[in-house]
Amino acid sequence: MSKENLLRITLFVSVLAFNSVVAETFTLQKLSQTHKTKSVKSSIAKILHKRGLDADAAEALSDEMILDEVIFSEMLENVLQGCSEVKEEEVLTYLSKEVLFRKTVRLESYDYLLSMVASIIKKPLEKQALCKLQILASDNKLLNTLLV
C-alpha cells in the first residue's frame, strides 16, 4: 500500500468515527435543551395548579405566555445566571403571577427585569445590580434578535 492510500484510509476512518461522536453530542445537547424548555412551561403550570387553577387551564395559560420555548428558556437562564439576587423558584413564582393575570413577560426589557427583581427581593437595588440587569437586558435582546 502506498502512503497516499494509507493516509486516505486513515482520514476516511477518522471522519466516520468523529462524525458519529459529533452527532451524538448534538443530539444529547438538543434533548437536554428540550427538557429544560419544557420544564419552564411545566413548572409555571404546576405553580398555577398548586394555587388552585385547573391543570388544563394552567397548562393553556403557560402555553399562551411562552410562544417560543427555546428563546424564553435561554433568556430565563441568562437572568438566573447573571442575577444572583434571585433564585429560580422565586422567578418562576413571579412569572406564574404574570401568567395568571395575562401580563406580557419581556425578559429582554430592562424595565421589566428591574420591576421583577425589585418585587422579588423587596428592597432597593444597588448600582452593581442595576448594571447587571442592564447587561442582561441587552444580552437577552441580542439573543432574541439572533434566534428569531
C-alpha positions in Angstrom: 0.0 0.0 0.0 1.3 3.4 -0.8 1.5 6.2 1.7 -1.3 8.1 -0.1 -3.7 5.2 0.2 -2.9 4.7 3.8 -3.4 8.4 4.5 -6.8 8.4 2.7 -8.0 5.3 4.6 -6.9 6.8 7.9 -8.7 10.1 7.1 -11.8 8.3 6.0 -12.0 6.2 9.2 -11.4 9.2 11.4 -14.2 11.1 9.6 -16.5 8.2 10.2 -15.6 7.9 13.8 -15.8 11.6 14.7 -18.9 12.2 12.7 -20.9 9.8 14.9 -19.4 11.4 18.1 -20.4 14.9 17.0 -23.9 13.7 16.0 -24.3 12.0 19.4 -23.2 15.1 21.3 -25.5 17.3 19.3 -28.4 15.0 20.0 -27.7 15.0 23.7 -27.5 18.8 23.8 -30.8 19.1 21.9 -32.5 16.6 24.2 -31.3 18.4 27.4 -32.4 21.8 25.9 -35.8 20.4 25.0 -36.2 19.0 28.6 -35.2 22.4 30.1 -37.6 24.3 27.9 -40.5 22.0 28.7 -39.6 22.2 32.4 -40.1 26.0 32.4 -43.6 25.7 31.0 -44.5 22.8 33.2 -43.0 24.5 36.3 -45.2 27.6 35.7 -48.2 25.3 35.1 -47.5 23.4 38.3 -47.3 26.5 40.3 -50.6 27.7 38.9 -52.2 24.3 39.6 -51.0 24.4 43.2 -52.6 27.8 43.5 -56.0 26.3 42.6 -56.2 26.6 38.9 -57.3 23.6 36.9 -54.4 21.6 35.4 -55.5 22.0 31.8 -56.2 25.8 32.3 -52.8 26.2 33.9 -51.1 24.4 31.0 -53.0 26.5 28.5 -52.0 29.8 30.2 -48.4 28.8 30.3 -48.5 27.8 26.6 -50.1 31.1 25.8 -47.4 33.1 27.6 -44.4 31.2 26.2 -44.6 31.4 22.5 -41.1 30.4 21.7 -39.9 27.9 24.3 -36.2 27.9 23.3 -35.7 31.6 23.3 -37.6 32.1 26.5 -35.7 29.4 28.3 -32.4 30.8 27.2 -33.3 34.3 28.3 -34.5 33.0 31.7 -31.3 31.1 32.1 -29.3 34.3 31.4 -31.3 36.1 34.0 -30.8 33.3 36.6 -27.0 33.1 35.9 -26.5 36.8 35.7 -28.5 37.9 38.7 -27.5 36.2 41.9 -30.1 38.1 44.0 -32.9 35.9 42.8 -33.5 32.2 42.8 -35.2 30.1 40.1 -38.2 29.3 42.3 -38.8 32.9 43.1 -38.6 33.9 39.4 -40.9 31.1 38.4 -43.4 32.1 41.1 -43.3 35.7 39.8 -43.7 34.6 36.2 -46.7 32.4 37.3 -48.4 35.5 38.7 -47.7 37.4 35.5 -49.2 34.5 33.5 -52.2 34.3 35.8 -53.0 38.0 35.2 -52.1 37.6 31.5 -49.4 40.2 31.6 -46.7 40.3 28.9 -43.4 38.9 30.0 -40.5 40.7 28.5 -37.2 39.3 29.7 -35.3 41.5 27.2 -36.6 44.7 28.7 -34.5 46.5 31.4 -37.7 48.0 32.9 -39.3 44.6 33.2 -36.2 42.9 34.7 -35.9 45.8 37.2 -39.5 45.5 38.2 -39.3 41.7 38.5 -36.1 41.7 40.6 -37.2 44.6 42.8 -40.6 42.9 43.6 -38.9 39.6 44.4 -36.2 40.9 46.7 -38.4 43.7 48.1 -35.6 46.2 48.7 -33.8 48.8 46.6 -31.2 47.5 44.2 -27.6 48.6 44.4 -25.8 50.2 41.5 -24.0 46.9 40.6 -27.3 45.0 40.4 -28.7 47.7 38.1 -25.7 47.4 35.8 -26.1 43.6 35.8 -29.7 44.0 34.8 -28.9 46.4 32.0 -26.3 44.0 30.6 -28.8 41.1 31.0 -31.5 43.0 29.1 -29.1 43.8 26.3 -27.9 40.2 26.1 -31.5 38.9 26.1 -32.4 41.5 23.4 -29.5 40.3 21.3 -30.4 36.7 21.9 -34.0 37.4 20.9 -33.0 39.0 17.6 -30.4 36.3 16.8 -32.8 33.4 17.3 -35.9 35.0 15.7 
